[in-house]
Amino acid sequence: MEKFVIQGGVPLKGEVALAGAKNSGFKLMIASLLSGEKSRIEGFSKIGDVYSTAKIIEELGGKVSFQKNHILEVEGRGLKKFEFSEKTGRLSRASTYFVGPLLYYFGKAIIPIPGGCKIGQRPLDRHLTGFKALGAKIKDCGDYYRITANKFKGATFHFPKITHGGTDAMLISSVLAEGETILENVALEPEVDDLIGFLNSMGAKIKRLGGRKIIIKGVKKLKGTSYRVMPDRNEAVTFACSALITQGDILVKKANPKVLTAFLDKVKKINGGFEIKKEGIRFFWKGQLHPSRVVTKPYPSFMTDWQPLWTTLMTQAKGKSIIIEAVHSWRFAFVRDLIAMGAKIQLFSPKVPNPERFYNFNLEDDRPEYFHAARIFGPTPLRGAQFTISDIRAGATLIMAALVAKGKTQLRGIEHIDRGYENLDGRLRNLGAKIKRG
């Protein structure tokens, strides 16, 4: 099993370019299957999620061709199976995204329960209820779902709670449905807009209306396309927090301030330095960081994927910070490792007036041992230790903590990092980090 060995204490300085968005590239590959023609995706990120999606597509009979300069091509012609193995499906949390293409070609789909990150339940009921609204019949067979429909038919569907993945899955499923589909209470994430742009370039008719509403006018067929994936805003935040916590200075090239407004607002409030430039955003240390209060919410608010990184950053702020996780039921598992490194953090569950409305996760998925908030007291010196990474952002968090820690840190389970970040260790070395893979 590979591991990272990190020697902390070096301010990170230099320039780094963002890769294609993790939360966009793999779903554009799946959407490509809706056309029998070849689609070209530029700027994809060479990460585990992309390669696991390619394995599923090839298992189904499609073709994926990886080319130079971060370009890949996907062709749906030749699909011959309406199911993929449980082993392959558990490599990814994207199995429901395949429902649209499989029902379009075969009228049925057998999909395993998705795998992916260990950050609490990702409620699939929001996906499945949407499919039913389009006319699907769904049978829960334990380890997999059997979904059938002669043809999806347009409908009006209101998501009970905002769901990024559910919005994506319904977009992919409804573009070839008969008639008009209206989706209400949808996600506003830029990666959703990237999917909409991709599908429209294939010939779909999708339009955002005011508020959280999308209208899709079904078309009879889609064509192949050429499209560039948006830059990864989660990577931007990772490098930004790394610059601030190591008292460094990093120019994050291709970072788009328009999709980072909530993050930049918090950076300003904690006395972090940033400068918006033509080629990206420069993040730099100005002086002692101030504490903060953050509540994660769906876009355009502070993103849940940024929470572990921000929690770690706040261990170096002077005073008490409060972080409330309102999107996922359990996303503080990494805290025990930070405490082992010397951080002073108390987990708790805050009293909120209307939990059903305040939290975006299903309350029935909550457990007594799940805490939804953290008090962080800083600044505290961190020390190196040995850990096993449990998920993508927690892995990036431990790397960031190790960069500022005294001594050496060893991290195993780095396949989680590779699933969501392309060559993160190499790019950190280019910024001066002492990190080795071995």
RABEL-V361901 format. One record per residue. N is the residue number from 1. RES is the residue in one letter. PHI is phi in degrees with one decimal (* if undefined). NEAR is the number of other C-alpha atoms within 8 Angstrom. D_FIRST is the distance of its C-alpha to the first C-alpha in Angstrom with 1 decimal. Layout:
BEGIN
n-><N N>
res-><RES RES>
phi-><PHI PHI>
near-><NEAR NEAR>
d_first-><D_FIRST D_FIRST>
END
This chain:
BEGIN
n-><1 2 3 4 5 6 7 8 9 10 11 12 13 14 15 16 17 18 19 20 21 22 23 24 25 26 27 28 29 30 31 32 33 34 35 36 37 38 39 40 41 42 43 44 45 46 47 48 49 50 51 52 53 54 55 56 57 58 59 60 61 62 63 64 65 66 67 68 69 70 71 72 73 74 75 76 77 78 79 80 81 82 83 84 85 86 87 88 89 90 91 92 93 94 95 96 97 98 99 100 101 102 103 104 105 106 107 108 109 110 111 112 113 114 115 116 117 118 119 120 121 122 123 124 125 126 127 128 129 130 131 132 133 134 135 136 137 138 139 140 141 142 143 144 145 146 147 148 149 150 151 152 153 154 155 156 157 158 159 160 161 162 163 164 165 166 167 168 169 170 171 172 173 174 175 176 177 178 179 180 181 182 183 184 185 186 187 188 189 190 191 192 193 194 195 196 197 198 199 200 201 202 203 204 205 206 207 208 209 210 211 212 213 214 215 216 217 218 219 220 221 222 223 224 225 226 227 228 229 230 231 232 233 234 235 236 237 238 239 240 241 242 243 244 245 246 247 248 249 250 251 252 253 254 255 256 257 258 259 260 261 262 263 264 265 266 267 268 269 270 271 272 273 274 275 276 277 278 279 280 281 282 283 284 285 286 287 288 289 290 291 292 293 294 295 296 297 298 299 300 301 302 303 304 305 306 307 308 309 310 311 312 313 314 315 316 317 318 319 320 321 322 323 324 325 326 327 328 329 330 331 332 333 334 335 336 337 338 339 340 341 342 343 344 345 346 347 348 349 350 351 352 353 354 355 356 357 358 359 360 361 362 363 364 365 366 367 368 369 370 371 372 373 374 375 376 377 378 379 380 381 382 383 384 385 386 387 388 389 390 391 392 393 394 395 396 397 398 399 400 401 402 403 404 405 406 407 408 409 410 411 412 413 414 415 416 417 418 419 420 421 422 423 424 425 426 427 428 429 430 431 432 433 434 435 436 437 438>
res-><M E K F V I Q G G V P L K G E V A L A G A K N S G F K L M I A S L L S G E K S R I E G F S K I G D V Y S T A K I I E E L G G K V S F Q K N H I L E V E G R G L K K F E F S E K T G R L S R A S T Y F V G P L L Y Y F G K A I I P I P G G C K I G Q R P L D R H L T G F K A L G A K I K D C G D Y Y R I T A N K F K G A T F H F P K I T H G G T D A M L I S S V L A E G E T I L E N V A L E P E V D D L I G F L N S M G A K I K R L G G R K I I I K G V K K L K G T S Y R V M P D R N E A V T F A C S A L I T Q G D I L V K K A N P K V L T A F L D K V K K I N G G F E I K K E G I R F F W K G Q L H P S R V V T K P Y P S F M T D W Q P L W T T L M T Q A K G K S I I I E A V H S W R F A F V R D L I A M G A K I Q L F S P K V P N P E R F Y N F N L E D D R P E Y F H A A R I F G P T P L R G A Q F T I S D I R A G A T L I M A A L V A K G K T Q L R G I E H I D R G Y E N L D G R L R N L G A K I K R G>
phi-><* -70.6 -146.7 -104.7 -117.6 -125.9 -104.2 -83.3 99.9 -111.4 -64.5 -86.5 -142.5 134.6 -124.3 -145.8 -101.0 -75.6 -86.7 -65.3 -61.5 -58.0 -82.2 -127.3 -53.3 -65.9 -77.7 -66.4 -60.8 -67.4 -61.8 -59.2 -68.1 -68.5 -112.7 -76.6 -89.7 -81.0 -118.6 -111.7 -115.4 -104.8 76.9 -67.5 -95.5 -82.4 -131.1 -59.8 -61.4 -69.8 -70.5 -68.9 -63.7 -62.4 -62.8 -64.8 -58.5 -69.6 -64.5 -77.7 110.9 -79.4 -125.3 -129.2 -119.9 -90.5 -120.8 -72.0 59.6 57.3 -120.7 -135.5 -125.1 -125.8 -132.9 -85.7 -60.7 105.5 -57.5 -130.0 -129.8 -108.0 -147.9 -129.8 -66.6 -61.4 -60.7 -67.8 -63.1 -76.8 -71.8 -139.6 -96.7 -104.2 -61.1 -68.0 -67.0 -81.8 -58.8 -56.1 -60.7 -68.6 -68.9 -63.1 -85.8 -119.6 76.4 -157.7 -150.5 -117.6 -124.8 -73.0 -61.4 -62.2 -100.7 117.7 -73.0 -98.4 -129.1 94.8 -68.8 -102.7 -66.7 -76.6 -58.4 -70.5 -73.6 -65.6 -63.5 -64.2 -60.6 -62.4 -63.0 -85.5 111.6 -78.6 -109.4 -125.9 -120.0 -84.5 -106.3 93.9 -90.6 -152.2 -112.0 -108.2 -121.3 -132.4 -172.0 -61.3 -164.8 -65.8 -122.3 -55.0 -158.0 -100.5 -133.9 -109.0 -68.1 -62.9 -139.0 -62.9 -142.2 -65.6 -63.1 -63.9 -61.6 -58.6 -62.0 -71.9 -62.2 -62.9 -79.4 -99.1 -66.0 -108.2 -73.8 -74.8 84.7 -109.1 -116.8 -118.9 -107.0 -117.5 60.5 -85.2 -75.1 -105.3 -54.8 -57.5 -68.5 -66.6 -63.2 -63.9 -64.3 -60.7 -60.9 -64.7 -63.4 -64.7 -69.3 -86.0 113.0 -71.5 -123.0 -123.6 -144.3 -79.3 -101.4 -63.2 70.2 -94.7 -137.4 -130.6 -115.4 -123.6 -96.5 -61.4 -117.8 -80.6 -157.2 -121.2 -114.9 -67.9 -149.8 -125.8 -152.9 -105.7 -69.2 -65.3 -65.5 -84.1 -73.3 -70.1 -62.8 -56.9 -67.9 -60.3 -70.8 -62.6 -64.9 -65.2 -63.5 -70.1 -74.1 -94.4 60.0 -107.4 -156.6 -127.0 -92.8 -93.8 -74.8 75.8 -68.0 -104.8 -62.2 -65.5 -102.5 -123.6 -56.6 -63.1 -69.3 -62.7 -61.6 -70.9 -58.8 -62.1 -70.5 -94.1 74.6 -81.1 -97.4 -150.5 -139.0 -81.8 -121.1 -61.2 -90.8 158.2 -129.4 -93.9 -115.0 -152.2 -78.0 -106.0 161.4 -51.3 -75.3 -95.7 -71.8 -149.2 -122.7 -130.8 -123.1 -76.3 -149.1 -61.2 -52.9 -92.3 -82.8 -68.8 -75.6 -62.3 -65.3 -86.1 -60.9 -60.7 -66.3 -68.1 -57.9 -65.2 -59.5 -69.5 -66.3 -106.6 -87.9 -89.5 125.4 -103.0 -109.0 -122.7 -120.4 -113.9 -96.8 -109.5 -99.6 -107.8 -70.7 -151.6 -135.0 -121.1 -60.3 -67.9 -61.6 -60.3 -73.0 -64.0 -63.0 -63.7 -87.3 115.6 -69.4 -105.8 -135.2 -116.0 -91.6 -158.7 -114.8 -72.1 -84.8 -122.4 -66.0 -141.7 -55.9 -60.5 -84.8 -71.5 -91.0 -90.5 -85.4 -74.2 -61.8 -69.0 -87.7 -74.6 -136.0 -59.1 -81.4 -87.7 -104.0 -115.7 -154.2 -139.0 -101.5 -116.0 -110.2 -147.1 -83.1 -126.2 -68.7 -105.6 -125.8 -65.1 -160.4 -119.5 -143.3 -115.8 -74.4 -107.5 -157.2 -59.9 -69.6 -63.0 -64.6 -62.7 -63.4 -68.1 -62.1 -62.9 -64.1 -65.3 -65.8 -104.8 -75.4 -84.5 95.5 -107.1 -121.2 -115.9 -122.5 -104.6 75.4 -74.1 -61.9 -65.9 -64.2 -65.2 -69.7 -122.9 -130.1 -86.3 48.3 -62.3 -63.8 -65.5 -69.8 -67.8 -60.4 -63.7 -94.7 108.1 -67.0 -96.7 -133.7 -123.6 -104.5 -162.3>
near-><4 8 11 13 12 14 15 15 9 10 11 15 10 9 9 10 7 12 11 13 15 12 8 14 13 11 11 11 12 13 10 13 13 11 14 10 9 12 11 12 14 11 12 14 13 9 12 10 12 11 9 11 13 10 9 11 12 10 9 12 11 14 12 11 7 8 8 5 5 11 12 12 13 14 14 15 10 7 8 6 8 11 8 13 7 11 6 11 17 12 11 13 11 10 12 10 12 9 13 13 13 12 15 10 6 8 11 12 14 11 14 13 11 12 9 8 8 6 10 8 8 6 8 7 6 12 14 9 8 12 11 10 10 12 10 11 8 10 7 8 7 5 8 11 14 12 12 11 11 7 10 13 11 13 9 9 10 8 12 6 8 10 10 11 7 11 13 11 13 12 10 11 14 15 13 11 14 10 8 12 13 12 13 11 11 14 12 11 10 7 10 13 9 11 12 10 8 11 11 10 10 11 10 13 10 12 7 8 8 5 4 11 12 12 12 14 11 15 12 5 7 10 9 12 10 9 9 8 13 10 10 13 11 9 10 11 10 11 10 12 12 12 17 15 11 12 10 13 14 16 11 16 11 10 13 9 9 5 8 9 9 9 9 10 8 9 11 10 9 11 11 14 11 11 7 8 7 4 7 12 15 12 15 14 11 7 6 7 10 10 11 12 7 8 9 14 13 13 9 11 8 13 11 12 8 12 11 13 15 9 10 12 11 14 13 12 15 11 9 11 12 11 14 11 14 14 11 13 16 10 11 8 7 12 8 7 9 12 10 8 11 10 14 10 10 7 9 9 7 7 4 6 4 6 8 8 6 8 10 12 13 10 8 4 8 8 5 5 4 8 11 15 12 12 12 14 15 13 10 10 9 12 11 14 9 7 8 7 13 11 11 12 11 12 13 11 12 13 10 13 11 16 15 12 15 12 8 13 13 12 14 11 12 12 7 12 14 12 11 11 12 10 7 9 9 7 9 11 10 8 12 10 14 10 11 8 8 6>
d_first-><0.0 3.8 6.6 10.3 12.9 16.3 19.7 22.3 26.0 26.5 28.7 27.3 30.0 30.7 30.4 27.8 28.4 27.2 25.5 26.8 26.7 23.7 26.2 28.5 27.0 25.5 28.8 30.9 29.2 30.2 33.6 34.1 34.4 37.7 39.3 39.5 39.6 36.8 35.6 34.1 31.7 31.4 29.2 26.3 22.9 20.0 17.7 15.9 19.1 21.2 19.2 19.0 22.7 23.3 21.8 24.2 27.1 26.7 26.4 29.7 31.3 31.2 30.2 27.8 28.2 26.0 28.2 28.4 28.9 26.9 29.2 28.6 31.2 31.3 34.0 34.9 37.4 36.4 34.7 35.4 33.5 33.9 30.8 27.1 24.7 23.3 19.7 20.3 22.2 19.6 17.4 20.2 22.9 25.5 26.9 30.3 30.7 31.1 34.1 36.6 36.0 35.7 38.9 40.6 40.0 40.1 41.6 38.7 35.0 32.6 29.5 26.7 26.3 24.1 20.5 19.1 19.0 19.6 22.6 25.3 27.3 27.9 31.3 31.8 35.4 36.4 35.1 36.6 40.0 40.2 39.8 42.5 44.8 44.5 45.6 42.4 42.4 39.2 38.3 35.5 34.1 31.5 28.1 29.8 32.9 35.7 37.6 40.8 43.5 46.0 45.8 44.8 47.8 48.1 48.4 48.4 45.4 44.8 41.3 41.8 39.2 37.6 34.6 32.7 31.0 34.2 36.3 34.0 34.1 37.9 38.5 36.7 38.6 42.0 42.6 43.9 45.6 49.4 51.2 50.1 47.2 47.3 44.2 45.0 42.9 40.2 37.4 38.4 35.1 35.2 32.5 34.9 37.6 35.2 35.1 38.8 39.4 37.3 39.2 42.5 41.9 41.5 44.9 44.2 46.7 44.9 46.4 45.6 48.7 49.5 47.2 44.3 45.7 44.9 47.2 46.1 48.8 47.5 47.9 48.3 45.6 43.2 42.7 39.8 39.2 37.6 36.0 33.9 31.3 32.1 30.0 27.4 29.2 26.1 24.7 28.1 27.9 24.4 25.8 29.1 27.8 25.6 28.9 30.8 28.5 28.1 31.9 31.2 32.8 31.1 32.8 30.9 32.4 33.3 33.1 35.9 37.8 39.4 36.3 35.2 38.6 37.4 34.7 37.0 39.6 37.4 36.4 40.1 40.9 38.4 39.8 36.9 38.0 37.7 39.9 40.2 40.6 41.3 37.8 35.9 35.7 35.4 33.9 34.8 35.5 39.1 39.2 38.4 36.8 38.8 37.6 37.6 38.0 35.8 36.0 33.6 35.5 35.3 36.2 38.3 37.4 34.3 31.2 28.9 25.8 27.2 27.7 24.4 24.8 28.5 28.0 25.8 28.5 31.2 29.8 31.4 34.7 37.8 38.9 37.8 36.0 35.9 33.3 34.1 31.7 34.1 32.0 29.2 29.8 26.7 25.0 24.9 21.8 20.4 23.5 22.5 19.8 22.5 24.9 22.6 22.7 26.5 27.5 30.7 30.3 32.2 31.4 34.4 35.9 38.9 42.2 43.0 46.3 45.1 41.4 41.8 42.8 40.7 37.2 35.8 33.7 35.5 36.8 36.4 32.6 32.9 32.2 33.7 30.4 29.7 31.1 32.2 32.9 31.9 34.1 32.6 34.5 34.2 33.8 31.3 29.3 25.6 23.5 19.9 17.5 14.0 13.0 10.8 12.1 14.2 15.8 16.7 19.6 18.3 15.3 17.9 20.0 17.6 17.2 21.0 21.5 19.5 21.6 24.7 23.5 24.7 22.2 18.5 15.9 12.2 10.4 7.2 7.4 8.5 9.0 12.1 13.3 13.1 15.0 17.9 18.0 18.3 17.0 17.5 16.1 18.4 21.3 21.0 21.0 24.2 25.7 25.1 22.0 20.1 16.5 13.9 10.7 8.6>
END
